[in-house]
Amino acid sequence: MSDSAREDHRAFLNRYYGVSRRIYDLTRRYFLLGREAAIAHLVEEQWETLIEVGPGTGRNLRKLKNKRPNASYGGVEASDAMLEHAKIKVPFARMVHGFAETADMTSILGKAPDRILFAYCLSMVQEPLAALEHCRRQLAPGGEVVVVDFGDLSGWPSIPREYFRSFLDTFHVRPLPSSELESLAFWHTHGRGQYWSMFRFSPLEP
Ligand SMILES: C[S@@+](CC[C@H](N)C(=O)[O-])C[C@H]1O[C@@H](n2cnc3c(N)ncnc32)[C@H](O)[C@@H]1O
């Protein structure tokens, strides 16, 4: 991926979220499903450091901090507009600008993170499989990448599925290739109709 393609993505995100960031949480709560399941899973486990990639307004980090106040939190965000907003909303987290495919996850909290969370971010990333591999290589031993996002909608009738897919495409969102991710994950589950999917991935050799 060229630097200019990445900068185009950044410019798109800044235009998009520059306008919508203030109403983002209110408008997304009814259709970014599965995030509560991912948070419930995370708080059941033992970890000390977590980085969210594409934290947006920091909504998930705030929820996690409420339940696990002693953990250390970080975020990597490609949109300058969202990053500026999130820095105010999650002052407890170390937030940096970066891209999922290239960010140095080990420098954010001073060590390799125990958990890396992608919540409705991987479907916006230009090279999702490369980003996933990049993050798995930077996990602490015994760590996990947790992904929750739009599924492949395979339980939907074809006309509404294609309509919804083209609606998402206008916002540069491409539902995840579920079967490919299933083959890489050590655990997965899906919401009704495969509207949403959640995957857990183990570390790869750095
Ligand atoms: C749909 S929002 C989800 C926000 C948040 N995770 C949530 O659950 O509300 C996707 C976020 O990912 C960010 N994003 C998109 N592409 C990215 C990339 N390549 N690297 C890092 N962040 C990215 C966007 O700027 C946005 O903040």
The ligand as an SDF file (V2000), in Angstrom:
LIG
                    3D

 27 29  0  0  0  0  0  0  0  0999 V2000
  -16.5990    2.5360   12.8430 C   0  0  0  0  0  0  0  0  0  0  0  0
  -15.4050    3.3650   13.8420 S   0  0  0  0  0  0  0  0  0  0  0  0
  -15.4120    2.3650   15.3350 C   0  0  0  0  0  0  0  0  0  0  0  0
  -14.9770    3.1530   16.5510 C   0  0  0  0  0  0  0  0  0  0  0  0
  -14.9340    2.3520   17.8730 C   0  0  0  0  0  0  0  0  0  0  0  0
  -14.0220    1.2470   17.7880 N   0  0  0  0  0  0  0  0  0  0  0  0
  -16.3080    1.8900   18.2900 C   0  0  0  0  0  0  0  0  0  0  0  0
  -16.5120    0.6860   18.5280 O   0  0  0  0  0  0  0  0  0  0  0  0
  -17.1900    2.7610   18.4570 O   0  0  0  0  0  0  0  0  0  0  0  0
  -13.8640    2.9120   13.0520 C   0  0  0  0  0  0  0  0  0  0  0  0
  -12.6550    3.6560   13.6020 C   0  0  0  0  0  0  0  0  0  0  0  0
  -11.4850    3.0950   13.0000 O   0  0  0  0  0  0  0  0  0  0  0  0
  -10.6330    4.1600   12.5630 C   0  0  0  0  0  0  0  0  0  0  0  0
   -9.8150    3.6320   11.4540 N   0  0  0  0  0  0  0  0  0  0  0  0
  -10.1750    3.3940   10.1760 C   0  0  0  0  0  0  0  0  0  0  0  0
   -9.1410    2.9110    9.4610 N   0  0  0  0  0  0  0  0  0  0  0  0
   -8.1040    2.7990   10.3270 C   0  0  0  0  0  0  0  0  0  0  0  0
   -6.7490    2.3420   10.2050 C   0  0  0  0  0  0  0  0  0  0  0  0
   -6.2610    1.8830    9.0390 N   0  0  0  0  0  0  0  0  0  0  0  0
   -5.9470    2.3750   11.2910 N   0  0  0  0  0  0  0  0  0  0  0  0
   -6.4180    2.8400   12.4950 C   0  0  0  0  0  0  0  0  0  0  0  0
   -7.6770    3.3090   12.6650 N   0  0  0  0  0  0  0  0  0  0  0  0
   -8.5160    3.2740   11.6020 C   0  0  0  0  0  0  0  0  0  0  0  0
  -11.6140    5.2440   12.1550 C   0  0  0  0  0  0  0  0  0  0  0  0
  -11.0100    6.5200   12.0890 O   0  0  0  0  0  0  0  0  0  0  0  0
  -12.6610    5.1380   13.2680 C   0  0  0  0  0  0  0  0  0  0  0  0
  -12.2880    5.8750   14.4050 O   0  0  0  0  0  0  0  0  0  0  0  0
  1  2  1  0
  2  3  1  0
  2 10  1  0
  3  4  1  0
  4  5  1  0
  5  6  1  0
  5  7  1  0
  7  8  2  0
  7  9  1  0
 10 11  1  0
 11 12  1  0
 11 26  1  0
 12 13  1  0
 13 14  1  0
 13 24  1  0
 14 15  1  0
 14 23  1  0
 15 16  2  0
 16 17  1  0
 17 18  1  0
 17 23  2  0
 18 19  1  0
 18 20  2  0
 20 21  1  0
 21 22  2  0
 22 23  1  0
 24 25  1  0
 24 26  1  0
 26 27  1  0
M  CHG  2   2   1   9  -1
M  END
$$$$
